[in-house]
Amino acid sequence: LFMGNKKEGNLPASNAPPPHPPRNLEGQLLPLLLDDELQSCIPIQELANIANIPISTLSKQVGSFRSKVETVFKTTHPWKEESVHDEYYFDLTCYALWRTASVAIPQDFSKRDVFIRSIGRRLLNEITSQGMISKSSIETLNSSSQKTLMLTDTVPCIIEILNLFQSTNYCTNYRLGDKNDVERTGLNVFDQLDDEEISSPSGAGSVNCLVSVFDPAALGGALQITGEGSRFAPDFVGPTLAAVWERVGGEGVVAVSFESYFVDPVYRPNPKDFFPNERFYQFTIARK
């Protein structure tokens, strides 16, 4: 390759792969994520609290944003029914809700973070109070104020929550851990050394964890907002998992930060072609 790579020139972007039929979202978790009336779901309630705007006003604004972009969304990912039970209409509604939130919380990145975090904490509280995960996992999370919760203790809870999102048809699959390190995935994603890193009162240790969510229902809206130059994009899984790890070590002992990226599993020689199906999270759990 002394002469360099083959010059591709100004190639046009390729057509995206045809979309799969929209999944039907269902189950106890769905109305917490979104409801058709945009009255009782957690994001609209938390936005109303943070922005001090009535829910009825926010719902109208979401509907207005949705009507402006629905033709474009439907061209690429046509839904079968105008309901959040339909994967693609759910995606459109997520986009419209987060665009509404970006107007209601303009350029206040601290408040936007509070909004995202509050969604995750409310979701976790509702998941446990409504018994959506096993009794043992609920007891583990609820006893974190009485005894020190270790990272290894949280793994079954994390897996059950990811399974809950999958059973809702929010995503098709997930991976907990690094795909290149099979010994540190799933139930073995953390070990005793990680517990010691976080629990040692003498140090400010930190532990990283990777999570992949495949075909999330809010992927299209998140990609669109990111393409518009904003990182304030729809997310449910990230803040919910962060809320679990915030309980490690006791109240206020650790800080949890995370970033997410979009991954296209296929190598495409044209740099304009990017068709991701994975939202890839990197969490950092650090002792304060």
Backbone hydrogen bonds, N-H to C=O, Kabsch-Sander energy under -0.5 kcal/mol:
donor,donor_aa,acceptor,acceptor_aa,energy
4,G,1,L,-1.5
8,E,6,K,-0.5
11,L,9,G,-1.7
25,L,23,R,-0.8
25,L,85,H,-3.7
26,E,168,T,-1.6
32,L,29,L,-1.5
33,L,29,L,-1.2
33,L,30,L,-0.9
34,L,30,L,-2.5
38,L,35,D,-1.2
42,I,32,L,-2.3
45,Q,41,C,-1.7
46,E,42,I,-2.8
47,L,43,P,-2.3
48,A,44,I,-1.9
49,N,45,Q,-1.9
50,I,46,E,-2.5
51,A,47,L,-2.8
52,N,48,A,-1.2
53,I,48,A,-0.9
58,L,54,P,-2.1
59,S,55,I,-2.8
60,K,56,S,-1.6
61,Q,57,T,-1.9
62,V,58,L,-2.6
63,G,59,S,-2.3
64,S,60,K,-2.0
65,F,61,Q,-2.5
66,R,62,V,-2.6
67,S,63,G,-2.1
68,K,64,S,-1.4
69,V,65,F,-1.1
70,E,66,R,-1.4
73,F,69,V,-2.3
74,K,70,E,-2.7
75,T,71,T,-1.4
76,T,72,V,-1.1
77,H,73,F,-2.7
83,S,81,E,-2.1
86,D,83,S,-1.9
87,E,23,R,-2.4
87,E,85,H,-0.5
90,F,86,D,-2.7
91,D,87,E,-2.1
92,L,88,Y,-2.1
93,T,89,Y,-2.3
94,C,90,F,-2.4
95,Y,91,D,-2.3
96,A,92,L,-2.3
97,L,93,T,-2.5
98,W,94,C,-2.6
99,R,95,Y,-2.2
100,T,96,A,-2.0
101,A,97,L,-2.2
102,S,98,W,-2.0
103,V,99,R,-1.2
104,A,100,T,-2.4
105,I,101,A,-2.4
108,D,105,I,-0.7
109,F,107,Q,-0.9
112,R,108,D,-2.3
113,D,109,F,-1.9
114,V,110,S,-2.0
115,F,111,K,-2.4
116,I,112,R,-2.2
117,R,113,D,-2.9
118,S,114,V,-2.7
119,I,115,F,-1.6
120,G,116,I,-1.7
121,R,117,R,-2.5
122,R,118,S,-2.4
123,L,119,I,-2.6
124,L,120,G,-2.5
125,N,121,R,-2.3
126,E,122,R,-2.6
127,I,123,L,-2.8
128,T,124,L,-2.1
129,S,125,N,-2.7
130,Q,126,E,-2.4
131,G,128,T,-1.0
132,M,127,I,-2.7
133,I,127,I,-0.6
138,I,134,S,-2.3
139,E,135,K,-2.6
140,T,136,S,-2.1
141,L,137,S,-2.3
142,N,138,I,-2.7
143,S,139,E,-1.7
144,S,141,L,-1.1
145,S,142,N,-0.6
146,Q,143,S,-1.3
147,K,143,S,-2.2
150,M,148,T,-0.5
154,T,150,M,-0.9
154,T,151,L,-1.0
155,V,151,L,-0.7
155,V,152,T,-0.6
158,I,154,T,-2.8
159,I,155,V,-2.6
160,E,156,P,-2.2
161,I,157,C,-2.3
162,L,158,I,-2.4
163,N,159,I,-2.6
164,L,160,E,-2.0
165,F,161,I,-2.1
166,Q,162,L,-2.1
167,S,163,N,-2.9
168,T,164,L,-1.5
169,N,166,Q,-1.5
170,Y,165,F,-2.1
171,C,165,F,-0.8
172,T,214,F,-2.1
173,N,214,F,-0.9
175,R,212,S,-2.4
177,G,175,R,-0.7
177,G,210,L,-3.0
178,D,184,R,-0.7
181,D,178,D,-1.9
184,R,181,D,-2.0
185,T,182,V,-0.8
186,G,176,L,-2.6
188,N,185,T,-2.1
189,V,186,G,-1.8
194,D,191,D,-0.5
195,D,191,D,-1.7
196,E,192,Q,-2.4
197,E,193,L,-2.1
198,I,194,D,-1.7
199,S,195,D,-2.7
200,S,196,E,-1.6
203,G,200,S,-1.0
205,G,197,E,-0.6
207,V,285,I,-2.4
209,C,283,F,-2.1
211,V,281,Y,-2.0
212,S,175,R,-2.8
213,V,279,R,-2.4
214,F,173,N,-2.5
215,D,277,N,-3.9
217,A,170,Y,-2.1
219,L,216,P,-1.9
222,A,218,A,-2.0
223,L,219,L,-2.7
224,Q,220,G,-2.3
225,I,221,G,-2.3
226,T,222,A,-2.3
227,G,223,L,-2.6
228,E,224,Q,-1.2
229,G,226,T,-1.8
230,S,225,I,-1.9
233,A,231,R,-1.6
240,T,236,F,-1.4
241,L,237,V,-2.5
242,A,238,G,-2.2
243,A,239,P,-1.8
244,V,240,T,-1.3
245,W,241,L,-2.0
246,E,242,A,-1.6
247,R,244,V,-1.6
248,V,245,W,-1.4
249,G,149,L,-2.4
250,G,247,R,-1.4
253,V,250,G,-1.7
255,A,286,A,-3.0
257,S,255,A,-0.5
257,S,284,T,-2.2
259,E,282,Q,-1.7
261,Y,280,F,-2.4
263,V,278,E,-2.4
273,D,270,N,-2.2
274,F,272,K,-0.7
277,N,263,V,-1.9
278,E,263,V,-1.3
279,R,213,V,-2.9
280,F,261,Y,-3.3
280,F,278,E,-0.6
281,Y,211,V,-3.6
281,Y,279,R,-0.5
282,Q,259,E,-2.6
283,F,209,C,-3.1
284,T,257,S,-2.8
285,I,207,V,-3.1
286,A,255,A,-2.7
286,A,284,T,-0.6
287,R,205,G,-2.9
288,K,253,V,-2.9
